[in-house]
Amino acid sequence: MTKNYKVQAKPYEFEFDIDTTAFMIIDMQRDFLYPGGFGEKLGNDVSATNSIIPNVKKVLDAAREKNMLIIHTREGHRPDLSDVPESKAKRGGGIGEEGPMGRILVRGEYGHDIVDELQPKENEVVLDKPGKGAFYQTDLESILRNKNIKSLIVSGVTTHVCVQTTIREANDRGYECLMLEDCCAAFDKRDHEDSIRMINQQGGIFGWTTPSENLLDELNK
């Protein structure tokens, strides 16, 4: 079985070994994708974020077939809110308030969990994080080192916040990152497009970007 792949991407071809690559799905939670959650409470139209669910699901299915390491992240906080910085609470979104999907952005609540279509399997990593980046106050780096991961294929929301922050964190730690453009979304299309350019500019200063069909075509060869 072929383990080395080459995907057409920007700014140039992305090469990876399937055995040392993880597929990351960042914060595909009801609170960010559905009405009544944290994203909408901030004044956003969540139709852009929930529209990518089918694209992410296609890549998730392919990653599972290839037995890739799959990592799901969820942003949220302790029920007592003791890990919510005052500065974050002041920015709105109603963290901890009751909403139609339970207390907003609180671990264990219905809204905090991942959408039904992308629910993790028992052998997949579910990483709870209190901040934007997936490395901040988590054991993500230990997991990646222990699994000998060198490359990350990244999807999720939002492109300009948690996705881009995680890619920048990963880049500083020596990981090669491919962001799937149509498997990520921001509430504002301009933020999404600007993030793509920020990541792949200057010879791939933070990583590579590509439509998911390019990755799927390569995996299905």
N, C-alpha and C positions, 0 to 999 in steps of 0.2 A: 504494500500500500504506500502511495506517495505521501510523504510527510512534510516536504518542503513546497511552499507555494509562493507564487509571485502574482500580486494583484495590481492591476492598473490603477494608479492613484495620482494625486497631486502632492508634492511637486514632481515626483517620479515614482517608479515602481516600488511597491512595498513587499518585502520578502519576509517570510516567517516560517518557522518550524511548528507544525501543529502540536507537537508534544511539549513545547515550551511557550505556548500561547494561551491566554485566557480571554474569554468573552465576558465583558463587563456590561451589565445593564444597570444604569444609574437612576435611582429614584423614580421608577415607573409605578408610583403609588397613587392611590385614589385621591389623596389630598392635593396632588399636583395635576391630575388628569380629569377630575370630575367636578361638576358644579357643587358648590357648598364647601369646598376644601380650601386649603391654605392659598393655592394659586389664585383662585377666584376672589378670595377675601382681600387679596392685595390689589384687586381691581383689574384682573386680567381675563381675557377670553381664553378658556381652556380648550377650545376646539382644536387649536394648533398642536397642543401637546398630546391629546388623546388620539389624534389622527394617525400617529406613527405606530400605534400598537400592532397593526397587521405586518408592517415591515420588520419590526423587532421580532415578532413571532416567527417569521420565516427564517431569520438568521439564528434564532434560538433553536429551532428545530434542526437546522443544519449543524450547528455546534454540538448538539446532543448526539447526532448521528456519528460525528467524528470523535466523540468522547473527549471533547475539550473541557478544561476547567471552566466552570461558569460561576460568575460572581454577581449576585444581586445586591444593590445597596438601598438603604432606606434612610432618609433624613428624618429625625424625630428626637423627642426628648423624654426624659423621665417623667412619670406621672406627677411627681412633686415639683417639677419644673426647676429643680435646683441646678440644672446644667444649661439653663437658658440665660445667656448674657443679657444684661439690662439693655445694652445697645441694640440687640436683636429684637427684644420684646418691643422696644419703642418704635421699630420700623413697621409695625402692624402685622396683619395676617391673623390676629386673634389666637396666637399659640396658647393652647390649654383651654380655650373656650369651647362650649358645647356647640356642635354643628350637626347637620343631618347625617354625618357619618361618624359621630362620636366626637370626643375632644380633639380639636385640631392639632395635628402634628405631634401627637402624643403616642408613644410606643404602646402597642397592645390594642389600640383602637382600630376600628374597621377602616377608617380613612387613611391611617398610617400604613396599612398593608399594601402589598403589590396587587395590581389589577388581576382579575381572574384569568385572563388569557395568558399571562406570563408567570403564573404561580410557580415558585421553585419546586424542584424535586428534592427528595431527601438527601441526595448526594451532592447537592449544589450549595455553595456558600451564600449565606445571607448575612450581610454586614450592616449593622446599625451604626449610624454616625450622627453626631450632634451638630456638625457644621457642613460647609459646602464641599470641601475636598474629602475624598474617600480615605485618605491617609491620616487625616487629623483625628487624634484620639481614638484610633481603631487599631486592630492587629492585622490590617491588610498587608503591610510590608512583610511581616513574618509569614503570612500565608503564601505570598508570592515566592519568597526565598525558599521556603520549605518544599514548595512544588516545582522549584527550578524554572519559574516563569521569567521570560525575558521580553515578551511582547504582549501588548494589550490591544484587543479590538473593542472599541468603546461605543456604546449607544446610550440613549436615555435623555433625561431632561434635568434642567434646562441647559441648552447648548452653551450659553454665555456665562452661566454661573457654575453649577455643580459639575457639568461635563468638562468645561474648559479648566476649571480649578483642578480637577482630578488629573487631567492630562498634563498640566503644568507640574503638578507634584510628582507625577510619574516620570516625567522627563528629567527632573532634577535628580531622580534616583536611578537613572540609567535605563529606564524601560522605553522600548520603541512602541509608539502608539499610533493606531489607525482609527480615526473617527469615521463612522458611517454616517454620511451627511443626511440621508433620508430616514435614518433611525434615531435622529436627534431632533429636538425642536425647542424653540423659545416662544414666549408669548408674543413677541414682536419679531416679525420676519427679518427685519434689518439686523437685530441682534444675532440671529442665527447665521445670516450670511456673513456678517463681520467676523464672527467667531471662526468660521471656516477659513477665511482669509488669514486671520491672525495665526492659526495653527500651522498652515502649510506654507506661509510666506518665507522668504529668505532661505530657500533650500530646505524647508521643513524644520523651522526653528523649534517647534514644539512637537511636530509629528506629521502624519499624512492624513489626507481625507479622500473619501471616495464614495460614490453611490453603492448601496448594498448589493446591487445586481452584479457589480464587478467581482465582489468577494464570492457571491454564490456561484457565479459562473466558474470561478477557479476551483472552488471546493467540489463542484459537481463534475469536473473533468474526469 
